[in-house]
Amino acid sequence: MKVAFLENVPNVADAGEVKEVADGYARNYLIPKKLAVLADSKAANVVEAQLKKRARQQAQTETEMKELAKQLEGLEIVLQAKAGAKDRLYGSITNADVAEEIEKSAGIVVDKRKIELDEPIREVGSYEIAIKLTGDIVPKVKLTVMGEEKAEVAEKKAEGKEKKRKKAAKAEKKETKVEEEEKKGEQEETKAEPEETE
């Protein structure tokens, strides 16, 4: 039986092709699942309309993916995990963790299956991760993995620096106040001293 394919059917035919297939296969599988229609004069119009619709959808999808890629390209995210000796993580960071962190920090939802990790990350460090949105649209994000202890130390250092800065500012204020009082006192003394007359 000759059929015109509306969808791509792996190892059989691509959308738009007209092919001879077994009657049972056409009647029981392809036609009921709307993967193909009987190849007659109407079929050409149906196939053409279907192909145009698919082309429009693909163009729209590609535009959306390019926009998403612009938002993702160069995005920097930080993940904290418990680390032991030699910066080895207890457990690992997977593409699901990366997807979750992208959503949390940038508000962008990315399918975890599109995040390309050769294997889970098991060490502290910086990584460049590709996100395969479509065949040729592959933005890269920068991931920094910090051990929780190091993150806490970095926070404490930052807090310590802030305290030192505030202390220095306070001391400077005090000095300025003392200097102003000394000047005031000198001015009052100058006013109080009688002028010498000859």
MARBA-3410 file (N, C-alpha, C, O; in Angstrom, 1 decimal):
198
0.8,-1.2,0.0,0.0,0.0,0.0,0.9,1.3,0.0,1.9,1.3,0.8 ~ 0.6,2.2,-0.8,1.3,3.4,-0.9,0.8,4.5,0.1,-0.4,4.7,0.1 ~ 1.7,5.0,0.9,1.3,6.0,1.9,2.2,7.2,1.8,3.4,7.1,1.4 ~ 1.6,8.4,2.2,2.4,9.6,2.3,2.6,9.9,3.8,1.7,9.9,4.6 ~ 3.9,10.0,4.2,4.2,10.1,5.6,4.1,11.6,6.1,4.5,12.5,5.4
3.4,11.7,7.2,3.1,13.0,7.8,4.2,13.3,8.9,4.5,14.5,9.1 ~ 4.7,12.3,9.5,5.8,12.4,10.5,7.0,11.6,10.1,6.9,10.7,9.3 ~ 8.1,11.9,10.8,9.3,11.1,10.6,9.0,9.8,11.3,8.7,9.8,12.5 ~ 9.3,8.7,10.7,9.2,7.3,11.3,10.6,6.7,11.2,11.0,6.4,10.1 ~ 11.3,6.6,12.3,12.7,6.1,12.3,12.8,4.8,11.5,12.0,3.9,11.6
13.8,4.7,10.7,14.2,3.6,9.9,13.1,3.2,8.8,13.2,2.1,8.2 ~ 12.1,4.1,8.6,11.1,3.8,7.6,11.1,4.9,6.6,11.4,4.7,5.4 ~ 10.7,6.1,7.0,10.7,7.3,6.1,10.6,8.6,6.8,10.3,8.6,8.0 ~ 10.9,9.7,6.1,10.8,11.0,6.7,9.5,11.6,6.3,8.9,11.2,5.4 ~ 9.1,12.7,7.0,7.9,13.4,6.7,7.9,13.9,5.3,9.0,14.4,4.9
6.8,13.7,4.6,6.8,14.2,3.2,7.0,13.2,2.1,6.7,13.3,1.0 ~ 7.7,12.1,2.6,8.0,11.0,1.6,6.7,10.1,1.3,5.9,10.0,2.1 ~ 6.7,9.6,0.1,5.7,8.7,-0.3,6.3,7.3,-0.5,7.3,7.2,-1.3 ~ 5.8,6.3,0.2,6.5,5.0,0.2,5.5,3.9,0.1,4.4,4.0,0.6 ~ 5.9,2.7,-0.4,5.1,1.5,-0.4,5.4,0.8,0.9,6.6,0.5,1.2
4.4,0.5,1.7,4.6,-0.3,2.9,3.6,-1.4,3.0,2.6,-1.5,2.2 ~ 3.8,-2.3,3.9,2.9,-3.5,4.0,1.5,-3.0,4.4,1.3,-2.0,5.2 ~ 0.4,-3.6,3.9,-1.0,-3.2,4.1,-1.3,-3.2,5.6,-1.8,-2.2,6.1 ~ -0.9,-4.2,6.3,-1.2,-4.3,7.7,-0.6,-3.2,8.5,-1.2,-2.6,9.4 ~ 0.7,-2.9,8.2,1.5,-1.9,8.9,0.8,-0.5,8.7,0.7,0.3,9.6
0.4,-0.3,7.4,-0.3,1.0,7.1,-1.6,1.1,7.9,-1.9,2.1,8.5 ~ -2.5,0.0,7.7,-3.8,0.1,8.3,-3.8,0.1,9.8,-4.7,0.7,10.5 ~ -3.0,-0.7,10.4,-3.0,-1.0,11.9,-2.1,0.0,12.7,-2.3,0.2,13.9 ~ -1.1,0.6,12.0,-0.2,1.4,12.8,-0.1,2.8,12.3,-0.4,3.8,13.0 ~ 0.4,3.0,11.0,0.7,4.3,10.5,-0.5,5.2,10.4,-0.5,6.4,10.9
-1.6,4.7,9.8,-2.8,5.6,9.6,-3.5,5.9,10.9,-3.9,7.0,11.1 ~ -3.8,4.9,11.8,-4.5,5.2,13.1,-3.7,6.2,13.9,-4.3,7.0,14.6 ~ -2.3,6.1,13.9,-1.5,7.0,14.7,-1.2,8.3,14.0,-0.5,9.1,14.5 ~ -1.8,8.5,12.9,-1.7,9.8,12.1,-0.2,10.1,11.7,0.2,11.2,11.7 ~ 0.5,9.0,11.4,1.9,9.1,11.0,1.9,9.2,9.5,2.9,9.7,8.9
0.9,8.7,8.8,0.8,8.7,7.4,-0.6,8.6,6.9,-1.5,8.3,7.7 ~ -0.8,9.0,5.6,-2.2,8.9,5.0,-2.0,8.1,3.7,-0.9,8.0,3.1 ~ -3.1,7.6,3.2,-3.1,6.9,1.9,-2.6,7.9,0.8,-3.0,9.1,0.8 ~ -1.7,7.4,0.0,-1.2,8.2,-1.1,-2.2,8.3,-2.3,-2.2,7.5,-3.1 ~ -3.0,9.4,-2.3,-3.9,9.7,-3.4,-3.8,11.2,-3.7,-2.9,11.8,-3.2
-4.7,11.7,-4.5,-4.6,13.1,-4.9,-4.8,14.0,-3.7,-4.2,15.1,-3.7 ~ -5.6,13.6,-2.7,-5.8,14.5,-1.5,-4.5,14.4,-0.6,-4.2,15.4,0.1 ~ -3.8,13.3,-0.6,-2.7,13.1,0.3,-1.6,14.2,0.1,-1.0,14.7,1.0 ~ -1.4,14.6,-1.2,-0.4,15.6,-1.5,-0.7,16.9,-0.8,0.2,17.5,-0.2 ~ -1.9,17.3,-0.8,-2.3,18.5,-0.1,-2.2,18.4,1.4,-1.7,19.4,2.1
-2.6,17.3,2.0,-2.5,17.1,3.4,-1.0,17.1,3.8,-0.7,17.8,4.8 ~ -0.2,16.4,3.1,1.2,16.3,3.4,1.9,17.7,3.3,2.6,18.1,4.2 ~ 1.5,18.5,2.3,2.1,19.8,2.1,1.7,20.7,3.3,2.5,21.5,3.8 ~ 0.4,20.7,3.7,-0.1,21.5,4.8,0.6,21.1,6.1,1.0,22.0,6.9 ~ 0.8,19.8,6.3,1.5,19.3,7.5,2.9,19.8,7.5,3.4,20.2,8.6
3.6,19.7,6.4,5.0,20.2,6.4,5.1,21.7,6.6,6.1,22.1,7.3 ~ 4.2,22.5,6.1,4.3,23.9,6.3,4.1,24.2,7.8,4.7,25.1,8.4 ~ 3.1,23.5,8.4,2.8,23.7,9.8,4.1,23.4,10.7,4.4,24.1,11.6 ~ 4.7,22.2,10.3,5.9,21.8,11.1,7.0,22.8,10.9,7.7,23.1,11.8 ~ 7.2,23.4,9.7,8.2,24.4,9.4,8.0,25.6,10.3,8.9,26.2,10.8
6.7,26.1,10.4,6.4,27.2,11.2,6.7,27.0,12.7,7.3,27.8,13.4 ~ 6.4,25.8,13.2,6.6,25.4,14.6,8.1,25.4,14.8,8.6,25.9,15.9 ~ 8.9,24.8,13.9,10.3,24.7,14.1,11.0,26.1,14.1,11.9,26.4,14.9 ~ 10.5,27.0,13.2,11.0,28.4,13.2,10.8,29.1,14.5,11.6,29.8,15.1 ~ 9.5,28.9,15.1,9.2,29.5,16.3,10.0,29.0,17.5,10.5,29.7,18.3
10.2,27.6,17.5,11.0,27.0,18.5,12.4,27.5,18.5,13.0,27.7,19.5 ~ 13.0,27.6,17.3,14.3,28.0,17.1,14.5,29.4,17.6,15.5,29.7,18.3 ~ 13.6,30.3,17.4,13.6,31.7,17.8,13.6,31.7,19.4,14.4,32.4,20.0 ~ 12.7,30.9,20.0,12.7,30.8,21.4,14.0,30.3,22.0,14.5,30.8,23.0 ~ 14.6,29.3,21.4,15.8,28.7,21.9,17.0,29.7,21.8,17.8,29.7,22.7
17.0,30.5,20.7,18.1,31.5,20.5,18.0,32.5,21.7,19.0,33.0,22.2 ~ 16.7,32.9,22.0,16.5,33.9,23.1,17.0,33.3,24.4,17.6,34.0,25.2 ~ 16.6,32.0,24.6,17.0,31.4,25.9,18.6,31.2,25.9,19.1,31.4,27.0 ~ 19.2,30.9,24.8,20.6,30.8,24.7,21.3,32.1,25.1,22.3,32.1,25.8 ~ 20.7,33.3,24.7,21.3,34.6,25.0,21.3,34.8,26.5,22.2,35.3,27.1
20.2,34.4,27.1,20.1,34.5,28.6,21.1,33.6,29.3,21.6,34.0,30.4 ~ 21.3,32.4,28.8,22.2,31.4,29.5,23.6,31.7,29.2,24.5,31.4,30.1 ~ 24.0,32.1,28.0,25.4,32.3,27.7,26.2,33.1,28.7,25.9,34.3,28.9 ~ 27.2,32.5,29.2,28.1,33.2,30.2,27.5,33.3,31.6,28.2,34.0,32.4 ~ 26.4,32.8,31.8,25.8,32.8,33.2,26.7,32.1,34.2,27.3,31.1,33.9
26.9,32.7,35.3,27.8,32.1,36.4,26.9,31.7,37.5,26.2,32.5,38.1 ~ 27.1,30.4,37.9,26.3,29.9,39.1,27.3,29.3,40.0,28.4,28.8,39.7 ~ 26.9,29.3,41.3,27.8,28.7,42.4,26.9,27.7,43.1,25.8,27.9,43.5 ~ 27.5,26.5,43.3,26.9,25.4,44.1,27.8,25.1,45.3,29.0,25.1,45.1 ~ 27.2,24.9,46.4,27.9,24.5,47.6,27.6,23.1,47.9,26.5,22.6,47.8
28.7,22.3,48.3,28.5,20.9,48.6,29.5,20.6,49.7,30.6,21.2,49.8 ~ 29.2,19.5,50.5,30.2,19.1,51.5,31.4,18.5,50.8,31.3,17.6,50.0 ~ 32.5,18.9,51.3,33.8,18.4,50.7,34.7,17.9,51.8,34.7,18.4,52.9 ~ 35.5,16.9,51.4,36.4,16.3,52.4,37.8,16.7,52.0,38.1,17.7,51.5 ~ 38.7,15.7,52.3,40.1,16.0,52.0,40.4,16.1,50.5,39.6,15.5,49.7
41.4,16.8,50.2,41.8,17.1,48.8,40.6,17.6,47.9,40.5,17.2,46.7 ~ 39.7,18.3,48.5,38.6,19.0,47.8,37.7,18.0,47.1,37.0,18.3,46.1 ~ 37.6,16.7,47.6,36.7,15.8,47.0,35.3,15.9,47.7,35.2,16.1,48.9 ~ 34.3,15.9,46.9,32.9,16.1,47.4,32.4,14.8,48.0,32.7,13.7,47.6 ~ 31.6,14.9,49.1,30.8,13.8,49.6,29.6,13.7,48.6,28.7,14.5,48.7
29.6,12.6,47.8,28.5,12.5,46.8,29.0,13.2,45.5,30.2,13.3,45.3 ~ 28.1,13.7,44.7,28.4,14.4,43.5,27.4,15.4,43.1,26.3,15.4,43.6 ~ 27.7,16.2,42.1,26.8,17.2,41.5,26.4,16.7,40.2,27.2,16.5,39.3 ~ 25.1,16.6,40.0,24.6,16.0,38.7,23.9,17.1,37.9,23.8,18.3,38.3 ~ 23.5,16.8,36.6,22.8,17.8,35.8,21.5,18.3,36.4,21.1,19.4,36.2
20.9,17.4,37.2,19.6,17.9,37.9,20.0,19.0,38.9,19.2,19.9,39.0 ~ 21.1,18.9,39.6,21.5,19.9,40.6,21.8,21.2,39.8,21.4,22.3,40.3 ~ 22.5,21.1,38.7,22.8,22.3,37.9,21.5,23.0,37.4,21.4,24.2,37.5 ~ 20.6,22.2,36.9,19.3,22.7,36.4,18.6,23.4,37.5,18.0,24.5,37.3 ~ 18.6,22.8,38.7,17.9,23.4,39.8,18.5,24.8,40.2,17.8,25.7,40.5
19.9,24.8,40.2,20.6,26.0,40.6,20.4,27.1,39.5,20.2,28.3,39.9 ~ 20.3,26.8,38.3,20.0,27.8,37.2,18.7,28.4,37.4,18.5,29.6,37.3 ~ 17.7,27.5,37.7,16.3,28.0,38.0,16.3,28.9,39.2,15.6,30.0,39.2 ~ 17.0,28.5,40.3,17.0,29.3,41.5,17.7,30.6,41.4,17.1,31.7,41.8 ~ 18.9,30.6,40.7,19.6,31.9,40.7,19.2,32.8,39.5,19.3,34.0,39.6
18.8,32.2,38.4,18.5,33.1,37.2,17.0,33.0,36.8,16.6,33.8,36.0 ~ 16.3,32.1,37.4,14.8,32.0,37.1,14.6,31.5,35.7,13.5,31.7,35.2 ~ 15.5,30.7,35.2,15.4,30.1,33.9,15.2,28.6,34.0,16.0,28.0,34.7 ~ 14.1,28.1,33.5,13.9,26.6,33.6,14.6,25.9,32.4,14.3,26.2,31.3 ~ 15.5,25.0,32.8,16.2,24.2,31.8,16.0,22.8,32.0,16.1,22.3,33.2
15.6,22.0,31.0,15.4,20.6,31.1,16.8,19.9,31.5,17.8,20.1,30.8 ~ 16.8,19.1,32.6,18.1,18.6,33.0,18.7,17.7,32.0,19.9,17.5,32.0 ~ 17.9,17.1,31.1,18.4,16.2,30.0,19.2,17.0,29.0,20.0,16.4,28.2 ~ 19.1,18.3,28.9,19.8,19.1,27.9,21.2,19.6,28.5,22.0,20.1,27.7 ~ 21.4,19.4,29.8,22.7,19.8,30.4,23.6,18.6,30.1,23.4,17.5,30.5
24.8,19.0,29.5,25.7,17.9,29.1,26.9,17.8,30.1,27.8,18.6,30.1 ~ 26.8,16.8,30.9,27.9,16.5,31.8,28.3,15.1,31.4,27.6,14.1,31.4 ~ 29.6,14.9,31.1,30.2,13.6,30.8,30.0,12.7,31.9,29.6,11.5,31.7 ~ 30.2,13.2,33.2,30.0,12.4,34.4,29.7,13.4,35.5,30.1,14.5,35.4 ~ 29.1,12.9,36.6,28.8,13.8,37.7,30.1,14.5,38.2,31.2,13.9,38.2
30.0,15.7,38.7,31.1,16.5,39.3,31.4,16.0,40.7,30.5,16.0,41.5 ~ 32.6,15.6,41.0,33.0,15.1,42.3,34.1,15.8,43.0,34.5,15.4,44.1 ~ 34.5,17.0,42.4,35.5,17.8,43.0,35.2,19.3,43.1,34.4,19.7,42.2 ~ 35.7,20.0,44.0,35.6,21.4,44.1,36.3,22.0,43.0,37.4,21.5,42.6 ~ 35.8,23.1,42.4,36.5,23.8,41.3,35.6,24.5,40.4,34.4,24.7,40.7
36.1,25.0,39.2,35.3,25.7,38.3,35.1,24.9,37.0,36.1,24.2,36.6 ~ 33.9,24.9,36.4,33.6,24.1,35.3,32.8,24.9,34.3,32.1,25.8,34.6 ~ 33.0,24.6,33.0,32.2,25.2,31.9,31.3,24.1,31.4,31.7,23.0,31.0 ~ 30.0,24.3,31.5,29.0,23.3,31.2,28.2,23.7,30.0,27.6,24.8,29.9 ~ 28.1,22.8,29.0,27.3,23.1,27.8,25.8,22.6,28.0,25.6,21.6,28.6
24.9,23.4,27.5,23.5,23.1,27.5,23.0,23.0,26.1,22.9,24.0,25.4 ~ 22.7,21.8,25.7,22.3,21.6,24.3,20.8,21.8,24.1,20.0,20.9,24.3 ~ 20.5,23.0,23.7,19.1,23.4,23.5,18.5,22.7,22.2,17.5,22.1,22.2 ~ 19.3,22.9,21.1,19.0,22.2,19.8,20.3,21.8,19.3,21.3,22.0,19.9 ~ 20.3,21.2,18.1,21.5,20.7,17.5,22.6,21.7,17.4,23.8,21.3,17.7
22.3,22.9,17.0,23.4,23.9,16.8,23.4,25.1,17.8,24.2,25.9,17.8 ~ 22.4,25.1,18.7,22.3,26.1,19.8,22.8,25.5,21.1,22.0,24.8,21.8 ~ 24.0,25.8,21.5,24.6,25.2,22.7,25.3,26.2,23.5,26.5,26.4,23.4 ~ 24.6,27.0,24.4,25.2,28.0,25.2,26.0,27.3,26.3,25.8,26.1,26.7 ~ 26.9,28.0,26.9,27.8,27.5,28.0,27.6,28.3,29.3,27.6,29.6,29.2
27.5,27.7,30.4,27.4,28.4,31.7,28.6,28.0,32.5,29.2,27.0,32.3 ~ 29.0,28.9,33.4,30.2,28.7,34.3,29.7,28.3,35.6,28.8,28.9,36.3 ~ 30.1,27.1,36.1,29.7,26.6,37.4,30.9,26.6,38.3,32.0,26.1,38.0 ~ 30.8,27.1,39.5,31.8,27.1,40.5,31.3,26.2,41.6,30.2,26.5,42.2 ~ 32.0,25.2,42.0,31.6,24.3,43.1,32.5,24.6,44.3,33.8,24.5,44.2
31.9,25.0,45.4,32.6,25.3,46.6,32.3,24.3,47.7,31.1,23.9,47.8 ~ 33.3,24.0,48.5,33.0,23.2,49.6,32.3,24.0,50.7,32.6,25.2,50.8 ~ 31.3,23.5,51.4,30.6,24.3,52.4,31.5,24.9,53.4,31.2,26.0,53.8 ~ 32.5,24.2,53.8,33.4,24.8,54.8,34.1,26.0,54.3,34.2,27.0,55.0 ~ 34.6,25.9,53.0,35.2,27.0,52.4,34.3,28.2,52.2,34.7,29.4,52.4
33.1,27.9,51.9,32.1,28.9,51.7,31.8,29.7,53.0,31.7,30.9,53.0 ~ 31.8,28.9,54.1,31.6,29.5,55.4,32.8,30.4,55.8,32.6,31.5,56.3 ~ 34.0,29.9,55.5,35.2,30.6,55.8,35.2,31.9,55.0,35.6,33.0,55.5 ~ 34.8,31.8,53.7,34.8,33.0,52.8,33.8,34.0,53.4,34.0,35.2,53.4 ~ 32.6,33.5,53.9,31.6,34.4,54.5,32.2,35.1,55.7,32.0,36.3,55.9
32.8,34.3,56.6,33.4,34.8,57.8,34.5,35.9,57.5,34.5,36.9,58.2 ~ 35.3,35.6,56.5,36.3,36.6,56.1,35.6,37.9,55.7,36.0,39.0,56.1 ~ 34.6,37.8,54.9,33.8,38.9,54.4,33.2,39.7,55.6,33.3,40.9,55.6 ~ 32.7,39.0,56.6,32.1,39.6,57.7,33.2,40.3,58.5,33.0,41.4,59.0 ~ 34.4,39.6,58.7,35.5,40.2,59.4,36.0,41.5,58.7,36.2,42.5,59.4
36.1,41.5,57.4,36.5,42.7,56.7,35.5,43.8,56.9,35.9,45.0,57.1 ~ 34.2,43.5,56.9,33.1,44.5,57.1,33.3,45.1,58.5,33.1,46.3,58.7 ~ 33.5,44.2,59.5,33.7,44.7,60.9,34.9,45.7,61.0,34.8,46.7,61.6 ~ 36.0,45.3,60.4,37.2,46.1,60.4,36.9,47.4,59.8,37.4,48.5,60.3 ~ 36.2,47.4,58.6,35.9,48.6,57.9,35.1,49.6,58.8,35.3,50.8,58.9
34.0,49.0,59.5,33.2,49.8,60.3,34.0,50.4,61.5,33.8,51.5,61.9 ~ 34.9,49.5,62.1,35.7,50.0,63.2,36.6,51.1,62.8,36.7,52.1,63.5 ~ 37.2,51.0,61.6,38.1,52.1,61.1,37.3,53.3,60.9,37.7,54.4,61.2 ~ 36.1,53.2,60.3,35.2,54.4,60.1,34.8,55.0,61.4,34.8,56.3,61.5 ~ 34.6,54.2,62.4,34.2,54.8,63.7,35.4,55.6,64.3,35.2,56.7,64.9
36.6,54.9,64.2,37.8,55.6,64.8,38.1,56.9,64.1,38.4,57.9,64.7 ~ 37.9,56.9,62.8,38.1,58.1,62.0,37.1,59.2,62.4,37.5,60.4,62.5 ~ 35.9,58.8,62.6,34.9,59.8,63.1,35.3,60.4,64.4,35.2,61.6,64.6 ~ 35.7,59.5,65.3,36.2,59.9,66.6,37.3,60.9,66.5,37.3,62.0,67.2 ~ 38.3,60.6,65.7,39.5,61.5,65.5,39.0,62.8,65.0,39.5,63.9,65.5
38.1,62.8,64.0,37.6,64.1,63.4,36.9,64.9,64.5,37.1,66.1,64.5 ~ 36.2,64.3,65.3,35.4,65.0,66.4,36.4,65.6,67.4,36.2,66.8,67.8 ~ 37.4,64.8,67.8,38.5,65.3,68.7,39.2,66.5,68.1,39.4,67.6,68.8 ~ 39.5,66.4,66.8,40.2,67.5,66.1,39.3,68.8,66.1,39.8,69.9,66.3 ~ 38.0,68.6,65.8,37.1,69.7,65.8,37.0,70.4,67.2,37.0,71.6,67.3
37.0,69.6,68.2,36.9,70.1,69.6,38.1,70.9,69.9,38.1,71.9,70.6 ~ 39.3,70.3,69.5,40.6,71.0,69.8,40.6,72.4,69.1,41.0,73.4,69.7 ~ 40.2,72.4,67.8,40.1,73.7,67.1,39.2,74.7,67.8,39.6,75.9,67.9 ~ 38.0,74.2,68.2,37.1,75.1,68.9,37.7,75.7,70.1,37.6,76.9,70.4 ~ 38.4,74.8,70.9,39.1,75.3,72.1,40.1,76.3,71.8,40.2,77.3,72.5
40.9,76.1,70.8,42.0,77.1,70.4,41.3,78.4,70.0,41.8,79.5,70.3 ~ 40.2,78.3,69.2,39.5,79.6,68.8,39.0,80.3,70.0,39.1,81.6,70.1 ~ 38.5,79.6,71.0,37.9,80.3,72.2,39.1,80.9,73.0,38.9,82.0,73.5 ~ 40.2,80.2,73.1,41.4,80.8,73.8,41.8,82.0,73.1,42.2,83.0,73.8 ~ 41.9,82.0,71.8,42.3,83.2,71.0,41.4,84.4,71.3,41.9,85.5,71.5
40.1,84.1,71.4,39.1,85.2,71.6,39.3,85.7,73.1,39.2,86.9,73.3 ~ 39.6,84.8,74.0,39.7,85.2,75.4,41.0,86.0,75.7,41.0,86.8,76.6 ~ 42.0,85.8,74.9,43.3,86.5,75.2,43.1,88.0,74.9,42.6,88.4,73.8 ~ 43.5,88.9,75.9,43.4,90.4,75.6,44.4,90.8,74.6,45.6,90.3,74.6 ~ 44.1,91.8,73.9,45.0,92.3,72.9,46.1,93.2,73.6,45.7,94.0,74.5
47.3,93.0,73.2,48.4,93.8,73.8,48.4,95.2,73.2,48.3,95.4,72.0 ~ 48.5,96.2,74.2,48.5,97.6,73.7,49.8,98.2,74.2,50.3,97.9,75.2 ~ 50.4,99.1,73.4,51.7,99.7,73.7,51.5,101.0,74.4,52.4,101.7,74.8
END
